[in-house]
Amino acid sequence: MSGAALPPGLLAGGSPHPPQGLPELLRRHWPLLPLAATVLLLVVPLPAGDATASGKVTPADAASLLLVFCCAVQALRGEVRRLSPLGALLLGMPAVGLAAATVTAGDPYAALPGFVRYLQVFVLVPGAIVLLVRDAREFRLAAGCFVVLALVQGAVGVVQYATHTGASYQGEDIRAVGTFGPGDVMGMATVVAYGLVIAAALALAPGTPRRLRGPAAVSALALVVPLVLSFSRGAWIATAGALAVVMLLAGVRRALRTLSALAAAGVVLVGGFGVGSEMMAERLTSITQVSSAPDQSVTDRYTMWAAATSMWQERPAAGVGLKGFPAHRDGHSSLGLSSGSDTAGAGQAYLRQPLLSPHNMYLLVLSEQGLIGLTALAGGWTVLLVAGLRRALRPDPASRPVRDCGLAAVGLLVWQLTDFLYADIGGPSTVLTGVIIGLAAWWALGSAAAGGTGAGGRDTSAARVPAPAREGAAVA
């Protein structure tokens, strides 16, 4: 299969098409509207007093289901790419572990909601993105939605800190949580970190158009502030790891310049303006005290990790079943586990929130889905990470204009896999996990060949056409 030459405009970092009006853009990119809505609808706040959206269908969830429906319609019309056997295996493999954990659960009916949720996040949404996103421009549109969401949520979080209207932290209502509320303290930190990684990738990638590089750099620096004010240790660690990978992929010189800029920004923000300096120092110090002098949250986490491991040892193949961790938790936990975590502030009264997961995605999957589920999920993520890194490290000259997509995709996947060491799915931002995996798979599986071409090298940036006119276009 021979590849088509890239349009000159794309090689220059611009669009291969002349400027188009809004109707034409909507006609060409309408399948991306549900994807944009899935991300941007997370600015909609939860109802007052709602501590968590667990078990509820949020507007973003509804948009993600519409995204899957649009993908199905396009597939029936023959206007999506065909998945290669490897792509189909990686994207469909988690369904096997989910099905096994559901049918072998003590109460399959109770496990069914978990099956639907996991299927949505780890199979349907990623698959729809791989099939629908055609080129680097559409990838950037999706990535740009993350940055917009992060800036909005980050701005809300900074206002919460400045006006003492955030979630309760050490007796003060100063923790930045955005519109997610105190019941999902990781929500804002997660979306801000996503936006920060994407903005940093756009700013650092050698092939990024100049019109994007400056705003991306400013956005990345601005998002550091709400991330710090989230007081989320796990998000800090995951962001540091992801940014390190992005900087190394972009080049050593760029990495050194970026580190210098970040250090200067840190000195100004923390040293000059005193942004959370004392509390941030205490939070950073607590990371190194997880074994010598752990706080109650760390003790609870270690206790739940031990409980998850005990559940897996009891049923190593298929686990205790989806949604089974809460029911089996007390029977496998020590007396050191507290009854829950305290939440308050940000418009919510004091509430004791139960601990329903081990706050480690790998241990949650291991306990509920066993080795079958962990191999299917984590094994696929590992393959995507390795393939994405290989493609980013060995770019051919024609892929230079889309290098920013590779850096963003790999950085997001590194962030997610690192964060899974300290957190698991839950809350309104869970649906974004599926989008992240889909964007990472889009890059790793080769569906973003240089410029606007598909994996087979054919130009896919033109309007969607029937399958016979695109013979041979496949996702590698």
LODO-331313 format. One record per residue (C-alpha): x, y, z. Coordinates in steps of 0.5 Angstrom, whole numbers, padded with zeros to 4 digits, always signed. Example, Ala and Ser with C-alpha at 12.3 -4.5 7.8 and 13.67 -1.06 7.14 Angstrom:
% residues 2
+0025-0009+0016/+0027-0002+0014/
//
This chain:
% residues 476
+0000+0000+0000/+0003+0006-0002/+0003+0013+0002/+0000+0019-0001/+0005+0025-0001/+0003+0030+0005/+0000+0037+0003/+0005+0043+0003/+0001+0047+0008/+0001+0041+0013/+0009+0040+0012/+0009+0048+0014/+0005+0046+0021/-0001+0049+0018/-0008+0046+0015/-0008+0043+0009/-0015+0046+0007/-0016+0053+0006/-0020+0057+0011/-0027+0054+0012/-0034+0057+0015/-0037+0054+0021/-0042+0050+0017/-0037+0047+0013/-0033+0045+0019/-0039+0042+0023/-0040+0038+0017/-0033+0036+0016/-0032+0035+0024/-0039+0033+0027/-0037+0026+0029/-0033+0030+0034/-0038+0034+0037/-0040+0029+0042/-0033+0028+0044/-0032+0035+0045/-0038+0035+0049/-0036+0029+0053/-0030+0033+0056/-0033+0040+0056/-0039+0038+0060/-0035+0037+0066/-0035+0044+0067/-0042+0043+0069/-0043+0043+0077/-0046+0038+0081/-0052+0039+0085/-0051+0043+0091/-0050+0038+0097/-0049+0032+0092/-0042+0029+0095/-0041+0024+0089/-0043+0023+0082/-0042+0015+0083/-0047+0011+0080/-0050+0017+0077/-0051+0019+0069/-0047+0025+0069/-0048+0030+0062/-0041+0028+0060/-0043+0021+0061/-0049+0022+0056/-0044+0025+0051/-0040+0019+0051/-0045+0015+0050/-0047+0019+0044/-0040+0019+0042/-0041+0011+0042/-0047+0012+0038/-0044+0016+0033/-0039+0012+0032/-0044+0006+0031/-0047+0010+0026/-0041+0012+0022/-0039+0004+0022/-0045+0002+0019/-0044+0007+0013/-0037+0005+0012/-0034+0011+0014/-0029+0009+0020/-0023+0006+0019/-0022-0002+0020/-0018-0004+0026/-0013-0009+0025/-0012-0015+0029/-0008-0012+0034/-0012-0006+0035/-0018-0010+0036/-0015-0015+0041/-0012-0009+0045/-0019-0005+0045/-0023-0011+0046/-0019-0015+0051/-0021-0012+0057/-0029-0014+0055/-0026-0021+0057/-0024-0020+0064/-0030-0016+0065/-0035-0021+0063/-0031-0027+0067/-0031-0022+0073/-0039-0021+0072/-0041-0028+0071/-0037-0031+0077/-0039-0026+0082/-0043-0028+0088/-0048-0023+0086/-0048-0022+0078/-0054-0017+0078/-0050-0013+0083/-0044-0013+0079/-0048-0011+0072/-0047-0004+0073/-0040-0005+0074/-0039-0009+0068/-0043-0003+0064/-0038+0002+0067/-0032-0001+0066/-0034-0003+0059/-0036+0004+0057/-0029+0007+0060/-0024+0002+0058/-0027-0001+0051/-0033+0003+0048/-0030+0010+0049/-0023+0009+0047/-0025+0005+0041/-0030+0010+0038/-0024+0015+0039/-0019+0011+0035/-0024+0010+0030/-0027+0017+0029/-0021+0021+0030/-0018+0022+0023/-0012+0026+0023/-0007+0031+0027/-0012+0037+0027/-0018+0033+0030/-0013+0030+0035/-0011+0037+0037/-0019+0039+0037/-0020+0034+0042/-0013+0036+0046/-0015+0043+0046/-0022+0042+0050/-0018+0039+0055/-0014+0045+0056/-0020+0049+0056/-0023+0045+0061/-0017+0045+0066/-0017+0053+0065/-0024+0054+0067/-0024+0049+0073/-0017+0051+0075/-0019+0059+0075/-0025+0056+0080/-0020+0053+0084/-0016+0059+0085/-0022+0063+0087/-0024+0058+0092/-0017+0058+0095/-0017+0066+0095/-0024+0067+0098/-0024+0061+0103/-0030+0058+0099/-0026+0051+0097/-0026+0044+0101/-0024+0043+0108/-0017+0042+0109/-0013+0043+0116/-0019+0046+0118/-0020+0052+0113/-0024+0052+0107/-0018+0053+0102/-0017+0046+0098/-0018+0048+0090/-0023+0043+0088/-0027+0047+0082/-0034+0045+0081/-0033+0038+0083/-0034+0039+0090/-0031+0036+0096/-0034+0029+0095/-0029+0029+0089/-0023+0032+0091/-0019+0029+0086/-0023+0031+0080/-0020+0038+0079/-0013+0036+0080/-0014+0031+0075/-0017+0035+0069/-0012+0041+0071/-0006+0036+0070/-0009+0033+0064/-0009+0040+0061/-0002+0042+0064/+0001+0036+0060/-0002+0037+0054/-0001+0044+0054/+0007+0043+0056/+0007+0038+0050/+0004+0043+0045/+0009+0048+0048/+0015+0043+0047/+0014+0039+0041/+0019+0041+0035/+0013+0041+0030/+0008+0045+0034/+0005+0051+0030/+0008+0058+0032/+0001+0060+0033/+0000+0055+0038/+0006+0054+0042/+0006+0061+0046/-0001+0060+0048/+0000+0053+0050/+0007+0055+0054/+0003+0061+0058/-0003+0056+0059/+0002+0050+0062/+0005+0055+0067/-0002+0058+0069/-0004+0051+0071/+0001+0050+0075/-0002+0054+0081/-0009+0051+0081/-0005+0044+0081/-0001+0046+0087/-0007+0049+0091/-0011+0042+0090/-0006+0039+0095/-0006+0033+0091/+0000+0029+0093/-0002+0023+0087/-0003+0028+0082/+0003+0032+0083/+0007+0026+0083/+0004+0023+0076/+0005+0030+0073/+0012+0031+0075/+0013+0024+0072/+0009+0025+0066/+0012+0032+0064/+0019+0029+0065/+0017+0024+0060/+0015+0029+0055/+0021+0034+0056/+0026+0028+0055/+0022+0026+0048/+0022+0033+0046/+0030+0034+0047/+0035+0035+0053/+0036+0042+0051/+0028+0044+0051/+0028+0040+0058/+0033+0044+0061/+0030+0051+0059/+0023+0048+0061/+0026+0046+0068/+0029+0053+0069/+0022+0056+0067/+0018+0052+0072/+0023+0053+0077/+0023+0061+0076/+0015+0060+0076/+0016+0056+0083/+0020+0061+0086/+0016+0067+0084/+0009+0063+0086/+0011+0060+0093/+0017+0065+0095/+0014+0071+0092/+0007+0071+0093/+0007+0065+0098/+0002+0061+0094/+0000+0055+0099/+0008+0055+0101/+0007+0053+0108/+0001+0048+0107/+0005+0045+0101/+0011+0044+0104/+0008+0040+0109/+0004+0036+0104/+0011+0035+0100/+0014+0033+0107/+0008+0028+0108/+0010+0024+0102/+0017+0022+0105/+0013+0020+0111/+0009+0015+0109/+0012+0009+0113/+0015+0013+0119/+0010+0018+0121/+0004+0016+0116/-0003+0020+0117/-0010+0017+0117/-0011+0017+0110/-0004+0014+0108/-0006+0009+0114/-0013+0007+0111/-0010+0007+0104/-0005+0001+0106/-0010-0002+0110/-0015-0002+0104/-0009-0005+0099/-0008-0010+0104/-0015-0012+0104/-0015-0012+0096/-0009-0017+0096/-0012-0021+0101/-0019-0022+0096/-0014-0023+0090/-0011-0029+0094/-0018-0032+0096/-0020-0032+0089/-0014-0031+0084/-0017-0032+0077/-0023-0028+0077/-0023-0024+0083/-0029-0023+0088/-0033-0020+0082/-0034-0013+0080/-0037-0008+0085/-0035-0013+0090/-0029-0009+0094/-0034-0006+0099/-0038-0012+0101/-0031-0016+0102/-0027-0010+0105/-0029-0011+0112/-0028-0019+0112/-0020-0017+0110/-0019-0011+0113/-0015-0010+0120/-0018-0005+0125/-0013+0000+0123/-0018+0002+0118/-0023+0008+0119/-0030+0008+0118/-0029+0014+0112/-0026+0020+0110/-0029+0027+0113/-0031+0032+0107/-0034+0039+0108/-0034+0046+0105/-0035+0048+0097/-0042+0049+0099/-0043+0042+0102/-0044+0041+0110/-0040+0036+0114/-0041+0029+0111/-0037+0022+0113/-0036+0019+0106/-0035+0011+0106/-0028+0008+0103/-0031+0004+0098/-0025+0002+0094/-0017+0001+0095/-0015+0008+0092/-0010+0004+0087/-0013+0002+0080/-0009-0004+0079/-0011-0007+0086/-0018-0006+0085/-0018-0009+0078/-0014-0015+0082/-0019-0016+0087/-0025-0015+0083/-0023-0018+0077/-0017-0023+0079/-0011-0024+0074/-0015-0025+0068/-0018-0018+0069/-0011-0015+0071/-0008-0018+0065/-0013-0016+0060/-0013-0009+0062/-0006-0007+0065/-0003-0012+0059/-0006-0007+0054/-0004-0001+0057/+0003-0003+0057/+0003-0005+0050/+0000+0002+0048/+0005+0005+0052/+0011+0002+0049/+0008+0002+0042/+0007+0010+0043/+0014+0011+0046/+0017+0007+0040/+0013+0012+0035/+0015+0018+0039/+0022+0016+0040/+0023+0014+0032/+0019+0019+0028/+0020+0019+0021/+0021+0026+0018/+0014+0026+0015/+0011+0026+0022/+0015+0032+0025/+0009+0036+0024/+0005+0032+0029/+0010+0031+0034/+0006+0035+0039/+0000+0029+0038/+0005+0024+0040/+0008+0028+0046/+0001+0029+0049/-0001+0022+0048/+0005+0019+0051/+0005+0024+0057/-0003+0023+0058/-0002+0015+0058/+0004+0016+0063/+0000+0021+0068/-0006+0016+0068/-0002+0010+0069/+0002+0013+0075/-0004+0016+0078/-0007+0009+0078/-0002+0007+0083/-0005+0012+0088/-0012+0013+0085/-0018+0009+0082/-0024+0010+0077/-0030+0014+0081/-0033+0021+0080/-0035+0025+0074/-0028+0025+0071/-0028+0018+0070/-0031+0018+0063/-0024+0022+0061/-0020+0016+0063/-0023+0013+0057/-0022+0019+0053/-0015+0019+0055/-0014+0012+0053/-0017+0013+0046/-0012+0018+0045/-0006+0014+0047/-0009+0008+0043/-0010+0013+0037/-0003+0015+0037/+0000+0008+0039/-0004+0004+0034/-0001+0009+0028/-0008+0012+0026/-0005+0018+0026/+0001+0017+0021/+0004+0023+0019/+0000+0029+0018/-0007+0028+0016/-0006+0021+0013/-0009+0014+0016/-0005+0008+0018/-0004+0006+0011/-0001+0013+0009/-0008+0015+0005/-0010+0022+0006/-0016+0022+0011/-0016+0029+0013/-0021+0030+0007/-0029+0030+0008/-0031+0023+0010/-0032+0018+0004/-0035+0011+0003/-0031+0005+0005/-0030+0003-0002/-0026+0010-0004/-0022+0009+0002/-0020+0001+0001/-0014-0001+0005/-0014+0005+0010/-0013+0001+0017/-0011+0002+0024/-0004-0001+0025/
//
